[in-house]
Amino acid sequence: MQRACFKLFIFIFIGALAGWGRELDELVLHAVEGNPLVQSQRAVVEQAAAARREVLEFWDPSLFASAGYGSQLRGLPLSSAGYAQVGAEDSLEGQAGVLMPVKGGAYLAAGGVTRRWINPPDYRDSLYQHLVGVQLQIPLGRDRGFALLGYRERAAVAAFRASQDRLLAAVQSVRHSVEQAYIDACSALNAYQITQGATKRFERLNTEARELADLKTIPEYQYTETVRDLQNGREDEEIARNAQATALVALTAAVGTVEPLEKLESSPEEFLAGAASAVLPDFTWTVDDAMDQRGEPRALLDEREQVLAQYEQMLEEHRDQLSVNVGVNWMDDSRRGPFSESRDSVSRNWGFDAAITWSRPLDYTGAEARAAQFQARLDELDARLAAQRVAIEAELRTARLRLEAARRRLELVADGVEAARQTVAAEQERFKMGEGNSHAVLEAQKNLTATLLRQNAASAELLRALSDYDFACGYPE
């Protein structure tokens, strides 16, 4: 049930980065389901849930039973836990009882003893004796109203919430890693396509230069220059191809799978269109809002609540112990048989007892040391929360500056791309007509390639900054 609820939360949690991000959403969802980092933290949540249920064992009744024979009893003052002595000299007896906590803050014990007294103290015939009773203990000092249980439950709930928030932090981190790797892969694919286009332009120019040189329309050195730039372009294409393959490997690792990702469904055109149509946030999200959304700060707050509950539990454990104890019992005995009634050794069947007990430690050395540990732990968590606030504030400001700069860069380079295309077309036309030279065409082509790569870099930077800003905000959608 918990896993199903979390899966539903994930589907609500994941949203498209931009219009081109449908493939990205699928990769993120796959990472959330299968990434080992998320799976390990999900197992931590299951451990914390089991630890939370473990606290409920307090309400489990405990049963006790013993049977045996005693002779020449010495009444040793100390015995191992769970050992019960026979209660009477030279007797066979059986004991049984149950102890259970009662809602409201009391402990109820009920039990009985049946005994065959072989040689009773009056040296008469064997005596059969039966005793049943009920006792009630009500703590009035330490653990009044089961306060210790309340602190344990508080600590367990806080630990469970901390594990859930750490799972949220793992999901946020994995999503951010997948987004960054996906943007890098799309950018590498676009760069590879740009270099492929540049190589094709170099090949066409090389062919045209060869034909014009054969016709003696242009000198031979102009053809040689195109051969050199064609080889350089092919080298750049190979570098871009390797970078694109490497980016796919990095994306596969970010998703958390060993199955290789052969290619992307998203095209370079969709990548550029996604960057061009990306809407910048209004930057009204504050650091307090981000602290409420990010998993790690929330986990630290839960840890702080857990430590506070443990500290208050420790203080409760060192309070004076004061309790009221009351009990009622019924006893019968007989010499005629185990189920007869005679009251040979007692004058009345019913009995009653009541007592008030009090105790306290004489020194608090251990308590003071534990209190110092808890205080130091609280100071540590407060400092880590302050560090988180500083880091998130810096992330928000840096991402905003990068977003604004990338948007301006993208707007500036967009005009340059069209101008560079027109320049290439004009220089190629002049070269064919014999009015220009191959060097001018090569320079125009190189400028177009560089401009397209700048557009690609600006698009990738804008989308990376947008991803960083969403991550810094804690993905508020």
C-alpha positions as CSV (number, residue, x, y, z in Angstrom):
1,M,0.0,0.0,0.0
2,Q,2.8,2.4,0.9
3,R,4.7,1.6,-2.3
4,A,1.5,2.1,-4.4
5,C,0.8,5.5,-2.8
6,F,4.4,6.6,-3.4
7,K,4.2,5.5,-7.0
8,L,1.0,7.6,-7.4
9,F,2.9,10.5,-5.9
10,I,5.7,10.1,-8.4
11,F,3.4,10.2,-11.3
12,I,1.9,13.5,-10.0
13,F,5.4,14.7,-9.1
14,I,7.0,14.3,-12.6
15,G,6.2,16.9,-15.1
16,A,7.6,17.8,-18.6
17,L,10.6,20.2,-18.6
18,A,9.4,21.6,-21.9
19,G,7.4,20.5,-24.9
20,W,10.2,18.3,-26.1
21,G,10.5,16.5,-22.8
22,R,8.0,13.6,-23.1
23,E,10.9,11.2,-23.6
24,L,12.6,12.8,-20.6
25,D,9.6,12.1,-18.5
26,E,9.7,8.4,-19.5
27,L,13.4,8.2,-18.6
28,V,12.8,9.8,-15.2
29,L,9.9,7.5,-14.4
30,H,12.1,4.5,-15.4
31,A,14.8,5.9,-13.1
32,V,12.4,6.4,-10.2
33,E,11.3,2.8,-10.5
34,G,14.6,1.1,-11.2
35,N,17.5,3.3,-10.1
36,P,19.5,1.5,-7.4
37,L,19.9,4.6,-5.3
38,V,16.1,5.0,-5.2
39,Q,15.6,1.3,-4.5
40,S,18.0,1.3,-1.6
41,Q,16.3,4.3,0.0
42,R,12.9,2.7,-0.6
43,A,14.2,-0.2,1.4
44,V,15.2,2.2,4.2
45,V,11.7,3.5,4.3
46,E,10.4,-0.1,4.7
47,Q,12.8,-0.6,7.5
48,A,11.6,2.6,9.2
49,A,8.0,1.5,8.7
50,A,8.7,-1.8,10.4
51,A,10.5,0.0,13.3
52,R,7.4,2.2,13.7
53,R,5.2,-0.9,14.0
54,E,7.6,-2.5,16.4
55,V,6.7,0.1,19.0
56,L,3.3,-1.4,19.2
57,E,4.7,-4.5,20.8
58,F,4.3,-2.6,24.1
59,W,0.7,-3.6,24.1
60,D,1.4,-7.3,23.6
61,P,0.4,-9.2,26.8
62,S,3.1,-11.5,28.4
63,L,2.3,-14.9,29.6
64,F,4.1,-16.8,32.3
65,A,4.0,-20.4,33.4
66,S,6.1,-22.7,35.6
67,A,5.9,-26.1,37.3
68,G,8.2,-27.9,39.6
69,Y,9.1,-29.4,43.0
70,G,11.0,-27.8,45.9
71,S,12.9,-29.3,48.8
72,Q,15.3,-27.7,51.3
73,L,14.7,-24.2,49.9
74,R,17.4,-21.7,50.7
75,G,15.8,-18.5,49.4
76,L,18.6,-17.0,47.3
77,P,18.2,-13.3,46.9
78,L,19.3,-13.2,43.3
79,S,18.3,-15.3,40.3
80,S,18.5,-15.0,36.5
81,A,15.7,-13.3,34.6
82,G,12.7,-15.6,34.1
83,Y,13.6,-18.0,36.9
84,A,10.8,-18.6,39.4
85,Q,11.3,-20.5,42.7
86,V,8.9,-23.0,44.1
87,G,7.0,-21.1,46.8
88,A,6.8,-23.7,49.5
89,E,9.0,-26.3,51.1
90,D,8.6,-29.9,49.9
91,S,5.8,-29.2,47.5
92,L,4.7,-29.8,43.9
93,E,3.2,-26.7,42.3
94,G,2.3,-25.0,39.1
95,Q,2.1,-21.3,38.4
96,A,0.7,-19.3,35.5
97,G,-0.1,-15.7,34.9
98,V,-0.5,-12.9,32.4
99,L,0.7,-9.2,32.5
100,M,-0.8,-6.6,30.2
101,P,-0.8,-2.8,29.9
102,V,-4.1,-1.1,30.2
103,K,-5.1,2.0,28.2
104,G,-4.8,5.1,30.4
105,G,-1.5,4.1,32.1
106,A,-1.7,1.1,34.2
107,Y,-0.4,-2.5,34.3
108,L,-2.7,-5.4,35.1
109,A,-1.4,-8.7,36.3
110,A,-3.6,-11.8,36.8
111,G,-2.4,-15.3,37.8
112,G,-2.7,-18.3,40.0
113,V,-0.9,-21.0,41.8
114,T,-2.0,-24.5,42.6
115,R,0.1,-26.6,45.0
116,R,0.3,-30.0,46.7
117,W,2.1,-29.5,50.0
118,I,3.5,-32.9,50.8
119,N,4.8,-32.1,54.3
120,P,3.1,-28.9,55.5
121,P,4.5,-27.0,58.5
122,D,2.0,-28.6,60.9
123,Y,3.2,-32.1,60.1
124,R,-0.3,-33.3,59.3
125,D,-1.5,-34.8,56.0
126,S,-0.8,-33.4,52.6
127,L,-2.4,-30.1,51.9
128,Y,-3.8,-28.9,48.5
129,Q,-3.7,-25.2,48.1
130,H,-5.1,-22.9,45.3
131,L,-4.4,-19.2,44.9
132,V,-5.7,-16.7,42.3
133,G,-5.4,-13.0,42.2
134,V,-5.3,-9.7,40.3
135,Q,-2.9,-6.8,40.8
136,L,-2.9,-3.3,39.3
137,Q,0.0,-1.0,39.2
138,I,-0.5,2.7,38.3
139,P,2.6,4.8,37.7
140,L,2.2,8.3,39.1
141,G,5.7,9.7,38.6
142,R,7.9,8.3,35.9
143,D,6.0,6.9,32.9
144,R,2.7,8.4,34.1
145,G,0.1,7.7,31.4
146,F,2.7,5.6,29.5
147,A,4.7,8.8,28.7
148,L,7.7,6.7,27.7
149,L,5.6,5.0,25.0
150,G,4.5,8.3,23.7
151,Y,8.1,9.5,23.3
152,R,9.1,6.2,21.6
153,E,6.2,6.6,19.1
154,R,7.1,10.2,18.4
155,A,10.7,9.2,17.7
156,A,9.6,6.3,15.5
157,V,7.2,8.5,13.5
158,A,9.9,11.1,13.0
159,A,12.4,8.5,11.9
160,F,9.8,7.1,9.4
161,R,9.2,10.6,8.0
162,A,12.9,11.3,7.7
163,S,13.3,8.1,5.7
164,Q,10.4,9.2,3.4
165,D,11.9,12.6,2.9
166,R,15.3,11.1,2.2
167,L,13.5,9.0,-0.5
168,L,12.1,12.2,-1.8
169,A,15.6,13.7,-1.8
170,A,16.9,10.6,-3.7
171,V,14.1,10.9,-6.3
172,Q,14.8,14.7,-6.7
173,S,18.6,14.0,-7.1
174,V,18.0,11.2,-9.6
175,R,15.5,13.3,-11.6
176,H,18.0,16.2,-11.7
177,S,20.8,13.9,-12.8
178,V,18.7,12.3,-15.6
179,E,17.6,15.8,-16.8
180,Q,21.1,17.0,-16.9
181,A,22.4,13.9,-18.7
182,Y,19.4,14.0,-21.1
183,I,20.1,17.7,-22.0
184,D,23.8,16.8,-22.5
185,A,22.8,13.9,-24.8
186,C,20.5,16.1,-26.8
187,S,23.1,18.8,-27.1
188,A,25.7,16.3,-28.2
189,L,23.3,14.8,-30.8
190,N,22.7,18.3,-32.2
191,A,26.4,19.1,-32.2
192,Y,27.0,15.8,-34.1
193,Q,24.3,16.8,-36.6
194,I,25.9,20.3,-37.0
195,T,29.3,18.8,-37.7
196,Q,27.8,16.3,-40.2
197,G,26.2,19.2,-42.0
198,A,29.5,21.1,-42.0
199,T,31.2,18.1,-43.5
200,K,28.6,17.8,-46.3
201,R,29.1,21.5,-47.1
202,F,32.8,21.0,-47.2
203,E,32.4,18.0,-49.5
204,R,30.2,19.9,-51.9
205,L,32.6,22.8,-52.0
206,N,35.5,20.4,-52.5
207,T,33.7,18.8,-55.5
208,E,32.9,22.2,-57.0
209,A,36.5,23.4,-56.4
210,R,37.9,20.3,-58.1
211,E,35.7,20.9,-61.1
212,L,36.6,24.6,-61.4
213,A,40.3,23.8,-60.9
214,D,40.1,21.2,-63.7
215,L,38.5,23.9,-65.9
216,K,41.3,26.3,-64.9
217,T,38.6,28.7,-63.6
218,I,40.3,28.9,-60.2
219,P,43.9,28.3,-59.2
220,E,44.9,24.8,-57.9
221,Y,45.7,26.1,-54.3
222,Q,42.0,27.0,-53.8
223,Y,41.1,23.3,-54.3
224,T,43.9,22.3,-51.9
225,E,42.6,24.5,-49.2
226,T,39.1,22.8,-49.5
227,V,40.8,19.4,-49.1
228,R,42.5,20.5,-45.9
229,D,39.3,21.9,-44.4
230,L,37.3,18.8,-45.5
231,Q,39.7,16.5,-43.5
232,N,39.5,18.8,-40.5
233,G,35.7,18.7,-40.7
234,R,35.7,14.9,-40.8
235,E,37.9,14.9,-37.7
236,D,35.4,17.3,-35.9
237,E,32.6,15.0,-37.0
238,E,34.3,12.0,-35.5
239,I,34.9,13.8,-32.2
240,A,31.3,14.9,-32.1
241,R,30.1,11.3,-32.8
242,N,32.2,10.0,-30.0
243,A,30.9,12.7,-27.7
244,Q,27.3,11.9,-28.6
245,A,27.9,8.1,-27.8
246,T,29.6,9.0,-24.5
247,A,26.7,11.2,-23.6
248,L,24.3,8.3,-24.2
249,V,26.4,6.1,-21.8
250,A,26.2,8.9,-19.2
251,L,22.5,9.1,-19.6
252,T,22.1,5.3,-19.2
253,A,24.1,5.5,-16.0
254,A,22.0,8.4,-14.7
255,V,18.8,6.3,-15.3
256,G,20.5,3.5,-13.4
257,T,20.3,0.7,-15.9
258,V,22.8,-1.6,-17.6
259,E,20.8,-1.8,-20.8
260,P,22.5,0.5,-23.4
261,L,20.5,3.4,-24.8
262,E,21.1,3.3,-28.5
263,K,19.6,6.6,-29.6
264,L,17.2,9.4,-28.6
265,E,13.7,9.7,-29.9
266,S,13.9,13.5,-29.6
267,S,15.3,15.2,-32.7
268,P,17.8,18.2,-32.6
269,E,15.0,20.4,-34.1
270,E,12.7,19.5,-31.1
271,F,15.6,20.2,-28.7
272,L,16.2,23.7,-30.1
273,A,12.5,24.4,-30.3
274,G,12.1,23.3,-26.7
275,A,14.8,25.7,-25.6
276,A,13.3,28.5,-27.7
277,S,9.8,28.0,-26.2
278,A,10.9,27.4,-22.6
279,V,9.1,29.8,-20.3
280,L,11.3,31.3,-17.5
281,P,9.9,31.1,-14.0
282,D,8.7,34.3,-12.3
283,F,11.4,33.9,-9.6
284,T,9.0,34.4,-6.7
285,W,10.0,31.1,-5.0
286,T,11.8,31.9,-1.8
287,V,14.4,29.9,0.1
288,D,11.8,29.0,2.7
289,D,9.6,27.6,0.0
290,A,12.5,25.5,-1.3
291,M,13.3,24.3,2.2
292,D,9.8,23.0,2.5
293,Q,10.0,21.2,-0.9
294,R,13.5,19.8,-0.8
295,G,13.8,16.3,0.7
296,E,17.1,16.8,2.5
297,P,16.1,19.8,4.6
298,R,12.8,18.2,5.5
299,A,14.7,15.0,6.6
300,L,16.9,17.1,8.8
301,L,13.9,18.7,10.5
302,D,12.4,15.2,11.0
303,E,15.7,14.1,12.5
304,R,15.6,17.1,14.9
305,E,12.1,16.0,16.0
306,Q,13.4,12.5,16.6
307,V,16.3,13.7,18.7
308,L,13.9,16.0,20.7
309,A,11.6,13.0,21.4
310,Q,14.6,10.9,22.5
311,Y,15.9,13.7,24.7
312,E,12.5,14.1,26.4
313,Q,12.3,10.3,26.8
314,M,15.6,10.3,28.6
315,L,14.4,13.0,31.0
316,E,11.3,11.0,31.7
317,E,13.3,7.9,32.5
318,H,15.2,9.8,35.1
319,R,12.2,11.1,37.0
320,D,11.3,9.8,40.4
321,Q,9.5,6.5,40.3
322,L,6.2,6.6,42.2
323,S,3.4,4.1,41.8
324,V,0.2,2.9,43.5
325,N,-0.2,-0.9,43.7
326,V,-3.4,-2.6,44.6
327,G,-4.4,-6.3,44.4
328,V,-7.1,-8.7,45.4
329,N,-6.7,-12.5,45.7
330,W,-8.7,-15.6,46.6
331,M,-7.1,-18.7,48.2
332,D,-8.5,-22.1,49.3
333,D,-7.0,-25.3,50.6
334,S,-8.1,-28.7,51.6
335,R,-6.6,-32.0,52.9
336,R,-9.4,-34.1,51.4
337,G,-8.4,-33.6,47.7
338,P,-7.4,-31.1,45.1
339,F,-11.0,-29.9,44.4
340,S,-12.4,-29.9,47.9
341,E,-13.0,-26.8,50.1
342,S,-12.1,-26.6,53.8
343,R,-9.9,-23.6,54.6
344,D,-7.7,-25.7,56.8
345,S,-4.8,-23.2,56.8
346,V,-6.6,-19.9,56.2
347,S,-9.5,-18.4,58.0
348,R,-10.9,-16.4,55.0
349,N,-10.7,-17.0,51.2
350,W,-10.5,-13.4,50.1
351,G,-7.4,-11.1,50.6
352,F,-6.5,-7.6,49.6
353,D,-3.3,-5.5,49.5
354,A,-2.4,-1.9,48.6
355,A,1.0,-0.1,48.6
356,I,2.7,3.1,47.4
357,T,6.3,2.7,46.2
358,W,8.9,5.4,45.5
359,S,12.4,5.4,44.3
360,R,15.0,7.8,42.7
361,P,18.6,7.7,41.7
362,L,21.1,9.4,44.0
363,D,23.2,10.8,41.2
364,Y,22.6,11.9,37.6
365,T,26.1,11.5,36.0
366,G,24.8,9.4,33.1
367,A,21.7,11.5,32.6
368,E,23.8,14.7,32.4
369,A,26.2,13.0,29.9
370,R,23.3,11.9,27.7
371,A,21.7,15.3,27.9
372,A,25.0,16.8,26.6
373,Q,25.0,14.3,23.7
374,F,21.5,15.2,22.7
375,Q,22.2,18.9,22.9
376,A,25.3,18.5,20.7
377,R,23.3,16.5,18.2
378,L,20.6,19.2,18.1
379,D,23.4,21.8,17.5
380,E,24.8,19.7,14.7
381,L,21.3,19.4,13.0
382,D,20.8,23.1,13.4
383,A,24.1,23.8,11.7
384,R,23.4,21.4,8.9
385,L,20.0,23.1,8.3
386,A,21.7,26.5,8.2
387,A,24.2,25.1,5.7
388,Q,21.3,23.8,3.6
389,R,19.7,27.2,3.6
390,V,22.9,28.9,2.4
391,A,23.4,26.3,-0.3
392,I,19.9,26.5,-1.6
393,E,19.9,30.3,-1.6
394,A,23.1,30.2,-3.7
395,E,21.6,27.6,-6.0
396,L,18.5,29.8,-6.6
397,R,20.5,32.9,-7.3
398,T,23.0,31.2,-9.5
399,A,20.3,29.4,-11.6
400,R,18.4,32.7,-12.0
401,L,21.5,34.5,-13.3
402,R,22.3,31.7,-15.6
403,L,18.8,31.6,-16.9
404,E,18.7,35.3,-17.7
405,A,22.1,35.2,-19.4
406,A,21.3,32.1,-21.4
407,R,18.0,33.6,-22.6
408,R,19.8,36.8,-23.8
409,R,22.5,34.6,-25.5
410,L,19.9,32.6,-27.3
411,E,18.1,35.7,-28.5
412,L,21.3,37.2,-29.8
413,V,22.6,34.1,-31.5
414,A,19.2,33.4,-33.2
415,D,19.7,36.4,-35.5
416,G,23.3,35.4,-36.1
417,V,22.3,32.0,-37.4
418,E,20.1,33.4,-40.2
419,A,22.8,35.9,-41.1
420,A,25.4,33.2,-41.3
421,R,23.2,31.1,-43.6
422,Q,22.7,34.0,-45.9
423,T,26.4,34.7,-46.0
424,V,27.2,31.1,-46.9
425,A,24.6,31.1,-49.7
426,A,26.0,34.4,-51.1
427,E,29.6,33.3,-51.0
428,Q,28.8,30.0,-52.7
429,E,26.9,31.8,-55.4
430,R,29.9,34.2,-56.0
431,F,32.3,31.3,-56.1
432,K,30.3,29.5,-58.7
433,M,30.2,32.6,-60.8
434,G,33.9,33.1,-60.5
435,E,33.6,36.3,-58.5
436,G,34.7,34.9,-55.2
437,N,37.2,32.3,-54.0
438,S,37.1,29.1,-52.0
439,H,38.7,30.7,-48.9
440,A,35.7,33.1,-48.5
441,V,33.3,30.2,-48.8
442,L,35.2,28.2,-46.3
443,E,35.3,31.0,-43.8
444,A,31.5,31.6,-44.3
445,Q,30.9,27.9,-43.7
446,K,33.1,27.8,-40.6
447,N,31.3,30.9,-39.3
448,L,27.9,29.2,-39.8
449,T,29.1,26.0,-38.0
450,A,30.5,28.1,-35.1
451,T,27.2,30.1,-34.9
452,L,25.1,26.9,-34.9
453,L,27.3,25.4,-32.2
454,R,26.9,28.6,-30.1
455,Q,23.1,28.3,-30.6
456,N,23.3,24.7,-29.4
457,A,25.4,25.6,-26.4
458,A,23.1,28.5,-25.4
459,S,20.1,26.2,-25.8
460,A,21.7,23.5,-23.6
461,E,22.8,26.1,-21.0
462,L,19.2,27.5,-20.8
463,L,17.7,24.1,-20.3
464,R,20.4,23.1,-17.8
465,A,19.8,26.3,-15.8
466,L,16.1,25.7,-15.9
467,S,16.6,22.2,-14.6
468,D,19.0,23.5,-11.9
469,Y,16.4,26.1,-10.9
470,D,13.6,23.5,-10.7
471,F,15.8,21.3,-8.6
472,A,16.8,24.1,-6.3
473,C,13.1,24.9,-5.8
474,G,12.4,21.2,-5.0
475,Y,10.2,20.8,-8.2
476,P,7.2,22.7,-6.9
477,E,4.9,21.3,-9.5
